[in-house]
Structures are given as C-alpha cells and as structure tokens.
Amino acid sequence: MARTLASQYFFRASSLVMNPRVLLATGLVASCIVAVSVWALHGEVLAPERLRHVPDHTPPVGAAVDNAPLSNVRRSTTQTQLTLRERFRASRDYAEFIRRIEPAARAGDVEAEFLVAEALKYCDENVKRFFRTRKGAERSLDDAQLKWAHMPAGYQHEIVDVYDRCQAFLADPEMSGTATPWRPWLDKAAAAGYAPAQAEKADGLRVAASLGDGADPAGQEQARALALLAVKSGDPDAVVKMANWVSGKDRSPEEYGDLVSAWQLLACQRGYDCGPRSEWLRSMCNWDPQCADGQSVEEYLQRQLGSRYDEVRKLAAAIGNAVDEKNTAAIQPYL
C-alpha cells in the first residue's frame, strides 16, 4: 500500500549550499516541487466517505482548540477566537480536526474542504516519510528517531509532531488508508474558486506538465493561468506559492533569489504563517545551524539577505501593488 513519498517541507540541494541566498530562495520552491510531484504521480484516491471512520477521541494537546465547534472559529476579529486556519495550525490531532470540520466540508464550505485536504495530505506524505519503510512495513517512533538521529534537533521535533498529529492513522488499521484521498477535497475547493486550493492545484499541474519524457507547454500554461488567478485574490497562501513560479532563466542567481525572497516576504506581510513556530521556518532551520531561537521568517530572511534586504522589501512592495491591482501584465515581470 505504502509508497515512499517526498517531504512537503524539506529541501536537499547540496550543490547550492555554498550560496546561502540561492539556498534560501529555492528552499521553498524545491520542497513544493517534490510534494506536488507526489501529488501528480500518486493521485489515486479513496472515496471521501471513508472519512466517516475517523474516531472521536480527545487529542493529548490543544484539546480546547480541536473541540471548538466550527461556528466559533470563523474569521474573527477578537483575540479569544481562532480562525479556521489558525485552528488547523494549532491542532495536535489531525484526525480529530478532520472529524470536526468534515460536516462543513461536506456541506460545501470551501475553506473546510481545503483544510481537510491539507490535513490528509500532511499525514499521507509524512506518515509514509517517517513511519513506513520502502516495502510498506511500519516503523515505530523509536525506530524513526534512531534512523534520523544524526539530523538536527528541529528534524527530530518534526518526527514527533508528525507522530502526534497523525497517530490515529498509524494506530488504527482501519485508518491506515484514509489519509490518501486528499486530492478530491482539494479539487472541490479549487473548482469553487478558493484561492489557496487553486494555488496548490496549480503547483500540481505545473509539476505534472514537466514530468515524463518531455514538457507539456499547454499544461504549463494552464497551471500558470490558474496560479495567476489565485494570486490576484491576495490570499497569503496563494501569494507564497508564486515563489515556485519565478524563473531562473536569463537571471543571475542573486536576481532569482531576490525575487523568490520578495514573494515569500510579501506572503508573510499578508498573513502567511511565518512565526517562530511555523512549519516553514522550521523547514529552513533544519538545514541552517545558524537559525536563532524565537526568530520569525522575516527575521530569518533579513539575516540571510543582509544588505539586500531593503531592496527585497521594495521589490515585495512593488509585487504587492501589482497583486492588489489584480493586473496580470504587471505581475508577470516578477515571475
């Protein structure tokens, strides 16, 4: 059943280690490429109805967050209530999170559809990454920690996070296959015009168009059009994906790195999760021993870019203006 899946969050590009700016800029791009390559190659799904088998159990951490009814977590201006995306980020039990938002997803709530897809995708890829061997045998938490004992502490923390968030998919044989059907939920949200889902689907189409014996220009254009449609919403989840669309052709490594960093910085400014505990920051710090505790992605970018940071900020502002104008022609030069 299990196939080895690539990490959604990690970048392994040893040939770029000597150039920190290019390493920083391409880290997110490469990690998304391997993830959506998996989406393109292993997109077979089970019926969404399998989700009804998700058990109702109290998560060990963050129970107050996971147990809150959906009506209490719609986009709120108060500090006492979490948005649905914040609730997803805070959840320590994705099976329980899915169970609680599934009725809204089945009723056509596009944000709930997208987050069901995100939670299932996370567990599908990372359970196979850490807790399944290439032959499909299960690997215990202890075995996983021993296998990657040579990796940085942040990598070890992620193994534990995956185990906590996806334990239901590991512990119950009935659940072992139910993380697979994330793609139909993503397709539903994208078809309904939800920008984060459109952006993620565009990444999948882009990579699918480049796989195999030859490139598919028509497929690439279809994917690009969908990505541009998504980013004009201004949604930070769509903005950050545009870093994957920056071309290195006819650009120096520094120019390419500045453009990718500008898209990433703009996403942070627009509300993408760039805090000290964000998955994105940890994915970078796992490979950068100079990461400081408690810093944000923006602080990390500032340290890495050095004297170029002010120029990248100006670039991010110009990109933001083009996005706010919803002007495709104005956005294109930044890709």
Contacts in CASP RR format, 6 or more apart in sequence:
PFRMAT RR
TARGET T0000
AUTHOR 0000-0000-0000
METHOD contacts of the structure
MODEL  1
MARTLASQYFFRASSLVMNPRVLLATGLVASCIVAVSVWALHGEVLAPER
LRHVPDHTPPVGAAVDNAPLSNVRRSTTQTQLTLRERFRASRDYAEFIRR
IEPAARAGDVEAEFLVAEALKYCDENVKRFFRTRKGAERSLDDAQLKWAH
MPAGYQHEIVDVYDRCQAFLADPEMSGTATPWRPWLDKAAAAGYAPAQAE
KADGLRVAASLGDGADPAGQEQARALALLAVKSGDPDAVVKMANWVSGKD
RSPEEYGDLVSAWQLLACQRGYDCGPRSEWLRSMCNWDPQCADGQSVEEY
LQRQLGSRYDEVRKLAAAIGNAVDEKNTAAIQPYL
1 136 0 8 1.000
1 176 0 8 1.000
1 177 0 8 1.000
2 128 0 8 1.000
2 132 0 8 1.000
2 136 0 8 1.000
3 42 0 8 1.000
3 128 0 8 1.000
4 128 0 8 1.000
4 129 0 8 1.000
4 132 0 8 1.000
4 134 0 8 1.000
5 38 0 8 1.000
5 42 0 8 1.000
5 124 0 8 1.000
5 125 0 8 1.000
5 126 0 8 1.000
5 128 0 8 1.000
5 129 0 8 1.000
6 34 0 8 1.000
6 35 0 8 1.000
6 37 0 8 1.000
6 38 0 8 1.000
6 125 0 8 1.000
6 129 0 8 1.000
7 31 0 8 1.000
7 34 0 8 1.000
7 35 0 8 1.000
7 125 0 8 1.000
7 126 0 8 1.000
7 129 0 8 1.000
8 31 0 8 1.000
8 32 0 8 1.000
8 34 0 8 1.000
8 35 0 8 1.000
8 121 0 8 1.000
8 122 0 8 1.000
8 125 0 8 1.000
8 126 0 8 1.000
9 31 0 8 1.000
9 35 0 8 1.000
9 158 0 8 1.000
9 279 0 8 1.000
9 280 0 8 1.000
9 282 0 8 1.000
9 283 0 8 1.000
10 31 0 8 1.000
10 283 0 8 1.000
10 286 0 8 1.000
10 287 0 8 1.000
11 23 0 8 1.000
11 26 0 8 1.000
11 27 0 8 1.000
11 28 0 8 1.000
11 30 0 8 1.000
11 31 0 8 1.000
11 283 0 8 1.000
11 284 0 8 1.000
11 287 0 8 1.000
12 30 0 8 1.000
12 287 0 8 1.000
13 23 0 8 1.000
13 26 0 8 1.000
13 27 0 8 1.000
13 30 0 8 1.000
16 22 0 8 1.000
16 23 0 8 1.000
16 26 0 8 1.000
17 23 0 8 1.000
19 253 0 8 1.000
20 304 0 8 1.000
21 253 0 8 1.000
21 254 0 8 1.000
21 257 0 8 1.000
21 258 0 8 1.000
21 261 0 8 1.000
21 304 0 8 1.000
21 305 0 8 1.000
21 308 0 8 1.000
22 253 0 8 1.000
22 254 0 8 1.000
22 256 0 8 1.000
22 257 0 8 1.000
23 287 0 8 1.000
24 257 0 8 1.000
24 261 0 8 1.000
24 284 0 8 1.000
24 301 0 8 1.000
24 304 0 8 1.000
24 305 0 8 1.000
25 243 0 8 1.000
25 256 0 8 1.000
25 257 0 8 1.000
25 258 0 8 1.000
25 259 0 8 1.000
25 260 0 8 1.000
25 261 0 8 1.000
25 264 0 8 1.000
26 256 0 8 1.000
26 257 0 8 1.000
26 260 0 8 1.000
27 283 0 8 1.000
27 284 0 8 1.000
28 240 0 8 1.000
28 243 0 8 1.000
28 244 0 8 1.000
28 260 0 8 1.000
28 264 0 8 1.000
28 280 0 8 1.000
28 283 0 8 1.000
29 243 0 8 1.000
29 244 0 8 1.000
29 246 0 8 1.000
29 260 0 8 1.000
31 283 0 8 1.000
32 203 0 8 1.000
32 241 0 8 1.000
32 244 0 8 1.000
33 207 0 8 1.000
33 244 0 8 1.000
35 125 0 8 1.000
35 203 0 8 1.000
36 200 0 8 1.000
36 203 0 8 1.000
36 204 0 8 1.000
36 206 0 8 1.000
36 207 0 8 1.000
36 208 0 8 1.000
37 207 0 8 1.000
37 211 0 8 1.000
38 125 0 8 1.000
39 121 0 8 1.000
39 183 0 8 1.000
39 203 0 8 1.000
39 204 0 8 1.000
39 207 0 8 1.000
39 208 0 8 1.000
40 204 0 8 1.000
40 207 0 8 1.000
40 208 0 8 1.000
40 211 0 8 1.000
41 211 0 8 1.000
43 183 0 8 1.000
44 180 0 8 1.000
45 180 0 8 1.000
45 181 0 8 1.000
45 182 0 8 1.000
45 183 0 8 1.000
45 184 0 8 1.000
46 177 0 8 1.000
46 178 0 8 1.000
46 180 0 8 1.000
46 181 0 8 1.000
47 181 0 8 1.000
48 106 0 8 1.000
48 181 0 8 1.000
48 184 0 8 1.000
48 185 0 8 1.000
50 177 0 8 1.000
50 178 0 8 1.000
50 181 0 8 1.000
51 98 0 8 1.000
51 99 0 8 1.000
51 102 0 8 1.000
51 116 0 8 1.000
51 178 0 8 1.000
51 181 0 8 1.000
52 102 0 8 1.000
53 174 0 8 1.000
53 175 0 8 1.000
53 178 0 8 1.000
54 95 0 8 1.000
54 96 0 8 1.000
54 98 0 8 1.000
54 99 0 8 1.000
54 102 0 8 1.000
54 168 0 8 1.000
54 175 0 8 1.000
54 178 0 8 1.000
55 95 0 8 1.000
55 99 0 8 1.000
55 168 0 8 1.000
55 172 0 8 1.000
55 175 0 8 1.000
56 96 0 8 1.000
56 99 0 8 1.000
57 93 0 8 1.000
57 96 0 8 1.000
57 168 0 8 1.000
58 66 0 8 1.000
58 67 0 8 1.000
58 96 0 8 1.000
59 66 0 8 1.000
59 91 0 8 1.000
59 92 0 8 1.000
59 93 0 8 1.000
59 96 0 8 1.000
60 92 0 8 1.000
60 93 0 8 1.000
60 164 0 8 1.000
61 92 0 8 1.000
61 93 0 8 1.000
61 164 0 8 1.000
62 90 0 8 1.000
62 91 0 8 1.000
62 92 0 8 1.000
65 82 0 8 1.000
65 87 0 8 1.000
65 90 0 8 1.000
65 91 0 8 1.000
66 87 0 8 1.000
66 91 0 8 1.000
66 92 0 8 1.000
66 93 0 8 1.000
66 96 0 8 1.000
66 97 0 8 1.000
66 100 0 8 1.000
67 100 0 8 1.000
68 82 0 8 1.000
68 87 0 8 1.000
69 100 0 8 1.000
70 84 0 8 1.000
70 100 0 8 1.000
70 101 0 8 1.000
70 103 0 8 1.000
70 104 0 8 1.000
70 109 0 8 1.000
70 112 0 8 1.000
72 81 0 8 1.000
73 81 0 8 1.000
73 82 0 8 1.000
73 83 0 8 1.000
73 84 0 8 1.000
73 86 0 8 1.000
73 87 0 8 1.000
74 83 0 8 1.000
74 84 0 8 1.000
75 83 0 8 1.000
75 84 0 8 1.000
76 82 0 8 1.000
76 83 0 8 1.000
82 90 0 8 1.000
84 101 0 8 1.000
84 111 0 8 1.000
84 112 0 8 1.000
84 115 0 8 1.000
85 111 0 8 1.000
85 115 0 8 1.000
87 97 0 8 1.000
88 97 0 8 1.000
88 115 0 8 1.000
88 118 0 8 1.000
88 119 0 8 1.000
89 273 0 8 1.000
91 97 0 8 1.000
91 119 0 8 1.000
91 165 0 8 1.000
92 164 0 8 1.000
92 165 0 8 1.000
93 164 0 8 1.000
93 165 0 8 1.000
93 167 0 8 1.000
93 168 0 8 1.000
94 119 0 8 1.000
94 120 0 8 1.000
94 122 0 8 1.000
94 123 0 8 1.000
94 165 0 8 1.000
94 166 0 8 1.000
94 168 0 8 1.000
95 123 0 8 1.000
95 166 0 8 1.000
95 167 0 8 1.000
95 168 0 8 1.000
95 169 0 8 1.000
95 175 0 8 1.000
96 168 0 8 1.000
97 115 0 8 1.000
97 119 0 8 1.000
98 116 0 8 1.000
98 119 0 8 1.000
98 120 0 8 1.000
101 109 0 8 1.000
101 112 0 8 1.000
101 115 0 8 1.000
101 116 0 8 1.000
102 112 0 8 1.000
102 116 0 8 1.000
104 112 0 8 1.000
105 112 0 8 1.000
105 113 0 8 1.000
105 115 0 8 1.000
105 116 0 8 1.000
105 185 0 8 1.000
108 188 0 8 1.000
108 192 0 8 1.000
110 188 0 8 1.000
110 189 0 8 1.000
110 192 0 8 1.000
110 193 0 8 1.000
110 194 0 8 1.000
110 197 0 8 1.000
111 189 0 8 1.000
111 194 0 8 1.000
113 185 0 8 1.000
113 186 0 8 1.000
113 188 0 8 1.000
113 189 0 8 1.000
113 192 0 8 1.000
113 194 0 8 1.000
113 197 0 8 1.000
114 185 0 8 1.000
114 186 0 8 1.000
114 189 0 8 1.000
114 194 0 8 1.000
114 196 0 8 1.000
114 197 0 8 1.000
116 182 0 8 1.000
116 185 0 8 1.000
117 182 0 8 1.000
117 183 0 8 1.000
117 185 0 8 1.000
117 186 0 8 1.000
117 189 0 8 1.000
117 197 0 8 1.000
117 200 0 8 1.000
118 182 0 8 1.000
119 182 0 8 1.000
120 178 0 8 1.000
120 179 0 8 1.000
120 180 0 8 1.000
120 181 0 8 1.000
120 182 0 8 1.000
120 185 0 8 1.000
121 182 0 8 1.000
121 186 0 8 1.000
122 162 0 8 1.000
122 165 0 8 1.000
122 166 0 8 1.000
123 162 0 8 1.000
123 165 0 8 1.000
123 166 0 8 1.000
123 169 0 8 1.000
123 179 0 8 1.000
124 179 0 8 1.000
124 180 0 8 1.000
124 182 0 8 1.000
126 162 0 8 1.000
126 166 0 8 1.000
127 162 0 8 1.000
127 166 0 8 1.000
127 169 0 8 1.000
127 170 0 8 1.000
127 179 0 8 1.000
129 162 0 8 1.000
130 139 0 8 1.000
130 144 0 8 1.000
130 148 0 8 1.000
130 159 0 8 1.000
130 162 0 8 1.000
130 163 0 8 1.000
131 138 0 8 1.000
131 139 0 8 1.000
131 140 0 8 1.000
131 141 0 8 1.000
131 144 0 8 1.000
131 162 0 8 1.000
131 163 0 8 1.000
131 170 0 8 1.000
132 138 0 8 1.000
132 139 0 8 1.000
133 139 0 8 1.000
138 170 0 8 1.000
139 147 0 8 1.000
141 159 0 8 1.000
141 160 0 8 1.000
141 163 0 8 1.000
144 159 0 8 1.000
144 163 0 8 1.000
145 156 0 8 1.000
145 159 0 8 1.000
145 160 0 8 1.000
148 155 0 8 1.000
148 156 0 8 1.000
148 159 0 8 1.000
149 156 0 8 1.000
151 286 0 8 1.000
152 285 0 8 1.000
152 286 0 8 1.000
152 287 0 8 1.000
152 289 0 8 1.000
154 282 0 8 1.000
154 285 0 8 1.000
154 286 0 8 1.000
155 286 0 8 1.000
157 282 0 8 1.000
158 282 0 8 1.000
158 286 0 8 1.000
163 170 0 8 1.000
166 179 0 8 1.000
168 175 0 8 1.000
169 175 0 8 1.000
169 176 0 8 1.000
169 177 0 8 1.000
169 178 0 8 1.000
169 179 0 8 1.000
170 176 0 8 1.000
186 197 0 8 1.000
186 200 0 8 1.000
186 201 0 8 1.000
187 201 0 8 1.000
189 196 0 8 1.000
189 197 0 8 1.000
190 197 0 8 1.000
190 198 0 8 1.000
190 200 0 8 1.000
190 201 0 8 1.000
190 226 0 8 1.000
195 229 0 8 1.000
195 230 0 8 1.000
195 231 0 8 1.000
195 233 0 8 1.000
195 234 0 8 1.000
195 235 0 8 1.000
195 237 0 8 1.000
195 238 0 8 1.000
196 230 0 8 1.000
196 235 0 8 1.000
196 237 0 8 1.000
196 238 0 8 1.000
198 226 0 8 1.000
198 227 0 8 1.000
198 229 0 8 1.000
198 230 0 8 1.000
198 238 0 8 1.000
199 226 0 8 1.000
199 227 0 8 1.000
199 230 0 8 1.000
199 231 0 8 1.000
199 235 0 8 1.000
199 237 0 8 1.000
199 238 0 8 1.000
199 241 0 8 1.000
199 242 0 8 1.000
200 237 0 8 1.000
200 241 0 8 1.000
201 226 0 8 1.000
202 223 0 8 1.000
202 224 0 8 1.000
202 226 0 8 1.000
202 227 0 8 1.000
202 230 0 8 1.000
202 241 0 8 1.000
203 223 0 8 1.000
203 227 0 8 1.000
203 241 0 8 1.000
203 244 0 8 1.000
204 223 0 8 1.000
205 219 0 8 1.000
205 222 0 8 1.000
205 223 0 8 1.000
205 226 0 8 1.000
206 220 0 8 1.000
206 223 0 8 1.000
206 224 0 8 1.000
206 227 0 8 1.000
206 244 0 8 1.000
206 245 0 8 1.000
208 216 0 8 1.000
208 219 0 8 1.000
209 215 0 8 1.000
209 216 0 8 1.000
209 217 0 8 1.000
209 218 0 8 1.000
209 219 0 8 1.000
209 220 0 8 1.000
209 222 0 8 1.000
209 223 0 8 1.000
210 216 0 8 1.000
210 220 0 8 1.000
224 245 0 8 1.000
227 238 0 8 1.000
227 241 0 8 1.000
227 242 0 8 1.000
227 245 0 8 1.000
228 328 0 8 1.000
228 331 0 8 1.000
230 238 0 8 1.000
230 241 0 8 1.000
231 238 0 8 1.000
231 239 0 8 1.000
231 241 0 8 1.000
231 242 0 8 1.000
231 323 0 8 1.000
231 331 0 8 1.000
232 323 0 8 1.000
232 326 0 8 1.000
232 328 0 8 1.000
232 331 0 8 1.000
234 270 0 8 1.000
234 323 0 8 1.000
234 324 0 8 1.000
235 270 0 8 1.000
236 267 0 8 1.000
236 268 0 8 1.000
236 270 0 8 1.000
236 271 0 8 1.000
236 272 0 8 1.000
237 267 0 8 1.000
237 272 0 8 1.000
239 263 0 8 1.000
239 266 0 8 1.000
239 267 0 8 1.000
239 270 0 8 1.000
239 272 0 8 1.000
239 323 0 8 1.000
240 263 0 8 1.000
240 264 0 8 1.000
240 267 0 8 1.000
240 272 0 8 1.000
242 263 0 8 1.000
242 334 0 8 1.000
242 335 0 8 1.000
243 260 0 8 1.000
243 263 0 8 1.000
243 264 0 8 1.000
243 267 0 8 1.000
245 335 0 8 1.000
246 256 0 8 1.000
246 257 0 8 1.000
246 259 0 8 1.000
246 260 0 8 1.000
246 263 0 8 1.000
246 334 0 8 1.000
246 335 0 8 1.000
247 256 0 8 1.000
247 335 0 8 1.000
248 255 0 8 1.000
248 256 0 8 1.000
251 259 0 8 1.000
254 308 0 8 1.000
258 305 0 8 1.000
258 308 0 8 1.000
258 311 0 8 1.000
258 312 0 8 1.000
258 315 0 8 1.000
259 315 0 8 1.000
259 334 0 8 1.000
261 301 0 8 1.000
261 304 0 8 1.000
261 305 0 8 1.000
261 312 0 8 1.000
262 312 0 8 1.000
262 313 0 8 1.000
262 315 0 8 1.000
262 316 0 8 1.000
262 319 0 8 1.000
262 334 0 8 1.000
263 316 0 8 1.000
263 319 0 8 1.000
263 334 0 8 1.000
264 297 0 8 1.000
264 301 0 8 1.000
265 298 0 8 1.000
265 301 0 8 1.000
265 312 0 8 1.000
265 313 0 8 1.000
265 316 0 8 1.000
266 316 0 8 1.000
266 319 0 8 1.000
266 320 0 8 1.000
266 323 0 8 1.000
267 274 0 8 1.000
268 274 0 8 1.000
268 296 0 8 1.000
268 297 0 8 1.000
268 298 0 8 1.000
269 298 0 8 1.000
269 316 0 8 1.000
272 280 0 8 1.000
273 279 0 8 1.000
273 280 0 8 1.000
274 280 0 8 1.000
274 281 0 8 1.000
274 296 0 8 1.000
274 297 0 8 1.000
274 298 0 8 1.000
275 281 0 8 1.000
275 296 0 8 1.000
275 297 0 8 1.000
276 293 0 8 1.000
276 294 0 8 1.000
276 295 0 8 1.000
276 296 0 8 1.000
278 296 0 8 1.000
278 297 0 8 1.000
280 297 0 8 1.000
281 291 0 8 1.000
281 295 0 8 1.000
281 296 0 8 1.000
281 297 0 8 1.000
281 300 0 8 1.000
284 291 0 8 1.000
284 297 0 8 1.000
284 300 0 8 1.000
285 291 0 8 1.000
285 300 0 8 1.000
290 303 0 8 1.000
291 300 0 8 1.000
292 299 0 8 1.000
292 303 0 8 1.000
295 303 0 8 1.000
301 309 0 8 1.000
301 312 0 8 1.000
302 309 0 8 1.000
305 312 0 8 1.000
315 334 0 8 1.000
318 334 0 8 1.000
319 331 0 8 1.000
319 334 0 8 1.000
321 330 0 8 1.000
322 330 0 8 1.000
322 331 0 8 1.000
322 334 0 8 1.000
323 331 0 8 1.000
END
